[in-house]
Amino acid sequence: MNLINYRNGFKAFLKLERSLSEHSVEAYTRDLDKLIQYAELEGIDIDVRNLDIHFFHAFLAWLNSLGIAARTQARIISGLKAFFNYLIMEDIIVSNPMDLIDSPKIGMKLPEVLSIDQIDELIGAIDLSSEQGERNRAILETLYSCGLRVSELINLKLSNIYFEEGLIRVFGKGQKERLVPIGNTASRYIKHYLEGSRNHIIVKKGSEDILFLNNRGAALSRVMIFTIIKRLAEKTDISQKISPHTFRHSFATHLVEGGADLRAVQEMLGHESITTTEIYTHLDRQFLKDAITQFHPRAQKK
């Protein structure tokens, strides 16, 4: 199966030429692995030069039989289209066999968002007397104040925080750089952390410039950020599923609800396309609809 032979080349292309993160590269290669898995199960020896629409229809039927959601199927199709475009670029094939394959129709999934009171409740659950209390408070304040991705948070450097200007320098997807305003509250708690518990950590060589450190003096992992938030959520009455990304969605939604310019929100989030940011206008409309339903005397059910 020559498909496997091109997998490593595609992976190197994503990492070196498109400068994607390890997480994104793994997501693309997992999509390709699904196709390889299907071919192996069916005993099909794939030649990328001879794939047709019937093969891909059978592949999608197999994905559907596994109970894979339409949204995930759409992502897999997108990943495979990127792979075949890579093969075109390498002069291995002349056209993309996925061009005639339509993604399954999916409804727009609005992200989970916390209210301002819920944000306060979650942050209020932090035990500031604990060993990592100051750090965890600074982490949550930074997530909410700046709308950062987890990867951006754990790689945030001391040298990229400009307290006087009220800005931080962030390196997002593909190492794209942006400046994001940081609020006074987040700045204050970062300073508390720097002047307090971080001062007592023996910093591991190579991590001197990393802002948020673990007990061993090294950068925090993505999993650790998820764990911190999960444990705090368990202490509250908040029933919805909460992740670090929930703070990013809440940051953007609260800005849009407050009247912030969508282009400014796009810039702060590091979205390449305004279309991605526009989901928060839908959240805003839902917010207004809920407000009318709840408070307007003629909108309430009798």
VEXDREN-2710 file (C-alpha; in Angstrom, 1 decimal):
% VEXDREN-2710
k/r/px/py/pz
1/MET/0.0/0.0/0.0
2/ASN/1.8/3.1/-1.2
3/LEU/-0.4/5.3/0.9
4/ILE/1.6/4.4/4.0
5/ASN/4.8/5.5/2.2
6/TYR/3.5/9.0/1.8
7/ARG/2.3/9.4/5.4
8/ASN/5.6/10.4/6.9
9/GLY/6.2/12.9/4.1
10/PHE/2.9/14.5/4.7
11/LYS/3.6/14.6/8.4
12/ALA/7.0/16.3/7.8
13/PHE/5.3/18.8/5.4
14/LEU/2.7/19.8/8.0
15/LYS/5.4/20.3/10.7
16/LEU/8.2/21.9/8.7
17/GLU/6.5/23.8/5.9
18/ARG/3.2/24.7/7.4
19/SER/4.6/25.1/10.9
20/LEU/1.6/23.4/12.5
21/SER/1.7/22.4/16.2
22/GLU/2.4/18.8/17.2
23/HIS/-1.3/18.6/18.2
24/SER/-2.5/19.7/14.8
25/VAL/-0.1/17.4/12.9
26/GLU/-1.4/14.4/14.9
27/ALA/-5.0/15.3/14.2
28/TYR/-4.3/15.3/10.4
29/THR/-2.4/12.1/10.5
30/ARG/-5.2/10.4/12.6
31/ASP/-7.6/11.3/9.7
32/LEU/-5.3/9.6/7.2
33/ASP/-4.9/6.6/9.6
34/LYS/-8.7/6.1/9.4
35/LEU/-8.4/5.7/5.6
36/ILE/-5.5/3.2/6.0
37/GLN/-7.4/1.3/8.7
38/TYR/-10.4/0.9/6.4
39/ALA/-8.3/-0.3/3.5
40/GLU/-6.5/-2.9/5.7
41/LEU/-9.8/-4.2/7.1
42/GLU/-11.3/-4.5/3.5
43/GLY/-8.1/-6.0/2.1
44/ILE/-7.7/-3.2/-0.4
45/ASP/-4.2/-2.4/-1.7
46/ILE/-4.5/1.4/-2.2
47/ASP/-2.8/3.1/-5.1
48/VAL/-3.3/6.9/-4.6
49/ARG/-3.2/7.4/-8.4
50/ASN/-6.2/5.2/-8.9
51/LEU/-8.7/6.1/-6.2
52/ASP/-12.2/7.0/-7.3
53/ILE/-15.4/8.4/-5.8
54/HIS/-16.9/4.9/-5.2
55/PHE/-14.0/4.0/-2.9
56/PHE/-14.6/7.2/-0.8
57/HIS/-18.3/6.6/-0.7
58/ALA/-17.7/3.1/0.7
59/PHE/-15.2/4.6/3.2
60/LEU/-17.7/7.2/4.4
61/ALA/-20.3/4.5/4.8
62/TRP/-17.9/2.6/7.0
63/LEU/-17.3/5.7/9.1
64/ASN/-21.0/6.1/9.5
65/SER/-21.4/2.4/10.5
66/LEU/-19.0/3.0/13.3
67/GLY/-21.3/5.7/14.7
68/ILE/-18.8/8.5/14.0
69/ALA/-20.6/11.9/14.3
70/ALA/-21.2/14.0/11.2
71/ARG/-18.9/16.8/12.6
72/THR/-16.0/14.3/13.0
73/GLN/-16.7/12.9/9.5
74/ALA/-16.5/16.4/8.1
75/ARG/-13.1/16.9/9.9
76/ILE/-11.8/13.6/8.5
77/ILE/-12.8/14.6/4.9
78/SER/-11.1/18.0/5.4
79/GLY/-7.9/16.3/6.6
80/LEU/-7.9/13.9/3.7
81/LYS/-8.4/16.7/1.2
82/ALA/-5.3/18.3/2.7
83/PHE/-3.3/15.1/2.3
84/PHE/-4.2/14.7/-1.4
85/ASN/-3.4/18.4/-2.1
86/TYR/0.0/17.6/-0.6
87/LEU/0.3/14.7/-3.1
88/ILE/-0.6/17.1/-6.0
89/MET/2.1/19.5/-4.8
90/GLU/4.6/16.6/-4.8
91/ASP/3.6/15.7/-8.4
92/ILE/2.4/12.3/-7.2
93/ILE/-1.1/12.8/-8.5
94/VAL/-2.7/15.4/-10.8
95/SER/-6.1/15.9/-9.2
96/ASN/-7.7/15.6/-5.8
97/PRO/-10.0/12.6/-5.7
98/MET/-11.8/14.1/-2.7
99/ASP/-13.0/17.2/-4.6
100/LEU/-16.2/15.5/-5.5
101/ILE/-16.9/14.3/-1.9
102/ASP/-19.3/16.5/0.0
103/SER/-19.0/16.8/3.8
104/PRO/-22.0/15.7/5.7
105/LYS/-24.3/18.5/6.7
106/ILE/-23.9/19.6/10.3
107/GLY/-25.7/22.1/12.4
108/MET/-23.7/24.9/13.9
109/LYS/-22.5/23.9/17.3
110/LEU/-22.4/26.8/19.7
111/PRO/-19.6/26.6/22.2
112/GLU/-20.2/26.3/26.0
113/VAL/-20.0/29.7/27.7
114/LEU/-19.9/30.6/31.3
115/SER/-21.7/33.7/32.7
116/ILE/-19.7/36.3/34.5
117/ASP/-21.1/35.1/37.8
118/GLN/-20.0/31.5/37.0
119/ILE/-16.5/32.7/36.1
120/ASP/-16.4/34.4/39.5
121/GLU/-17.7/31.3/41.2
122/LEU/-15.1/29.1/39.6
123/ILE/-12.2/31.5/40.4
124/GLY/-13.6/31.8/43.9
125/ALA/-13.2/28.1/44.4
126/ILE/-9.4/28.4/44.4
127/ASP/-7.8/27.9/47.8
128/LEU/-5.3/30.8/47.8
129/SER/-3.7/29.4/50.9
130/SER/-2.6/26.2/49.1
131/GLU/0.8/25.8/47.5
132/GLN/-0.4/26.4/44.0
133/GLY/-3.3/28.7/44.8
134/GLU/-1.6/31.9/43.6
135/ARG/-0.5/30.3/40.4
136/ASN/-3.9/28.8/39.6
137/ARG/-5.6/32.1/40.2
138/ALA/-3.2/33.8/37.9
139/ILE/-3.8/31.0/35.3
140/LEU/-7.6/31.4/35.3
141/GLU/-7.4/35.2/35.3
142/THR/-5.1/35.1/32.3
143/LEU/-7.3/32.6/30.4
144/TYR/-10.3/34.8/30.9
145/SER/-8.6/38.2/30.5
146/CYS/-6.8/37.3/27.2
147/GLY/-8.8/34.5/25.6
148/LEU/-5.8/32.3/25.2
149/ARG/-5.6/28.8/23.8
150/VAL/-4.1/26.2/26.2
151/SER/-1.0/25.9/24.1
152/GLU/-0.5/29.7/24.2
153/LEU/-1.0/29.8/28.0
154/ILE/1.5/27.1/28.8
155/ASN/4.1/28.6/26.5
156/LEU/3.6/32.2/27.7
157/LYS/7.0/33.7/28.5
158/LEU/8.0/36.3/31.2
159/SER/9.8/38.3/28.5
160/ASN/6.6/38.6/26.5
161/ILE/4.6/40.3/29.3
162/TYR/4.5/44.1/29.1
163/PHE/2.9/45.2/32.4
164/GLU/3.4/48.9/31.7
165/GLU/1.7/48.7/28.3
166/GLY/-1.0/46.3/29.5
167/LEU/-0.1/43.8/26.7
168/ILE/1.2/40.3/26.2
169/ARG/2.9/38.8/23.1
170/VAL/1.3/35.5/22.1
171/PHE/2.5/32.9/19.6
172/GLY/-0.5/31.1/18.2
173/LYS/-1.1/28.4/15.6
174/GLY/1.7/28.2/13.1
175/GLN/3.8/30.4/15.5
176/LYS/1.8/33.4/14.3
177/GLU/2.5/36.3/16.6
178/ARG/-0.1/38.7/18.1
179/LEU/-0.3/41.3/20.9
180/VAL/-3.2/40.9/23.3
181/PRO/-4.4/43.3/25.9
182/ILE/-4.2/42.0/29.5
183/GLY/-6.6/43.4/32.1
184/ASN/-5.5/44.9/35.4
185/THR/-6.9/42.0/37.5
186/ALA/-4.9/39.4/35.5
187/SER/-1.8/41.6/35.7
188/ARG/-2.2/41.9/39.5
189/TYR/-2.5/38.2/40.1
190/ILE/0.4/37.4/37.8
191/LYS/2.5/39.8/39.8
192/HIS/1.3/38.2/43.1
193/TYR/2.4/34.8/41.7
194/LEU/5.8/36.1/40.5
195/GLU/6.5/37.8/43.8
196/GLY/5.2/34.9/45.9
197/SER/5.2/31.2/45.2
198/ARG/7.1/31.3/41.9
199/ASN/10.0/32.9/43.8
200/HIS/10.4/29.7/45.8
201/ILE/10.6/27.3/42.9
202/ILE/13.9/25.8/41.7
203/VAL/13.5/26.5/38.0
204/LYS/14.6/23.7/35.6
205/LYS/17.2/24.7/33.1
206/GLY/15.5/25.9/29.9
207/SER/12.3/27.0/31.7
208/GLU/13.6/30.2/33.2
209/ASP/11.5/32.4/30.9
210/ILE/8.3/30.3/31.2
211/LEU/5.7/32.1/33.3
212/PHE/3.6/29.2/34.8
213/LEU/5.7/26.4/36.3
214/ASN/4.9/23.1/38.0
215/ASN/6.4/21.9/41.3
216/ARG/9.5/20.6/39.5
217/GLY/10.2/24.0/37.9
218/ALA/9.2/23.1/34.4
219/ALA/6.4/24.2/32.1
220/LEU/2.9/23.0/32.8
221/SER/1.4/20.4/30.4
222/ARG/-2.0/20.8/28.6
223/VAL/-3.4/18.0/30.7
224/MET/-2.5/19.8/34.0
225/ILE/-4.5/22.9/32.9
226/PHE/-7.5/20.7/32.2
227/THR/-7.0/19.0/35.6
228/ILE/-6.9/22.3/37.5
229/ILE/-10.1/23.5/35.9
230/LYS/-11.9/20.1/36.3
231/ARG/-11.1/20.0/40.1
232/LEU/-12.3/23.5/40.6
233/ALA/-15.5/22.8/38.7
234/GLU/-16.2/19.9/41.0
235/LYS/-16.2/22.3/43.9
236/THR/-18.9/24.5/42.4
237/ASP/-22.6/24.1/41.5
238/ILE/-21.8/24.6/37.8
239/SER/-23.3/21.6/35.9
240/GLN/-22.1/22.2/32.4
241/LYS/-18.8/20.7/31.1
242/ILE/-15.9/23.1/31.5
243/SER/-12.5/23.1/29.9
244/PRO/-9.8/25.7/29.4
245/HIS/-11.4/26.6/26.0
246/THR/-14.6/27.5/27.8
247/PHE/-12.7/30.6/29.2
248/ARG/-11.7/31.5/25.6
249/HIS/-15.3/31.2/24.4
250/SER/-16.5/33.2/27.4
251/PHE/-13.9/35.9/26.8
252/ALA/-15.1/36.4/23.2
253/THR/-18.8/36.1/24.0
254/HIS/-18.7/38.7/26.8
255/LEU/-16.8/41.1/24.6
256/VAL/-19.4/40.7/21.8
257/GLU/-22.3/41.1/24.2
258/GLY/-20.6/44.2/25.5
259/GLY/-20.5/45.7/22.0
260/ALA/-16.9/45.0/21.1
261/ASP/-16.0/45.3/17.4
262/LEU/-15.9/41.9/15.8
263/ARG/-12.6/42.6/14.0
264/ALA/-11.0/43.5/17.3
265/VAL/-12.2/40.3/18.8
266/GLN/-10.9/38.4/15.8
267/GLU/-7.5/40.0/16.2
268/MET/-7.4/39.2/20.0
269/LEU/-8.3/35.5/19.4
270/GLY/-5.9/35.1/16.5
271/HIS/-8.5/33.9/14.1
272/GLU/-7.3/33.9/10.4
273/SER/-10.9/34.4/9.2
274/ILE/-13.6/36.6/10.5
275/THR/-16.0/33.8/9.7
276/THR/-14.6/31.8/12.7
277/THR/-15.2/34.8/15.0
278/GLU/-18.7/35.3/13.7
279/ILE/-19.9/32.3/15.7
280/TYR/-19.9/34.7/18.7
281/THR/-22.5/36.9/17.0
282/HIS/-24.8/33.9/17.0
283/LEU/-24.1/33.4/20.7
284/ASP/-24.9/37.1/21.2
285/ARG/-28.3/36.7/19.4
286/GLN/-29.0/33.6/21.6
287/PHE/-28.2/35.7/24.6
288/LEU/-30.7/38.4/23.5
289/LYS/-33.3/35.8/22.7
290/ASP/-32.9/34.2/26.1
291/ALA/-33.2/37.6/27.8
292/ILE/-36.5/38.3/26.0
293/THR/-37.8/34.9/26.8
294/GLN/-36.9/35.2/30.4
295/PHE/-37.9/38.8/31.1
296/HIS/-40.4/40.1/28.6
297/PRO/-44.0/39.8/30.0
298/ARG/-45.4/38.8/26.6
299/ALA/-42.8/36.2/25.9
300/GLN/-43.3/34.0/28.9
301/LYS/-45.3/30.8/28.7
302/LYS/-48.6/30.8/30.6
END
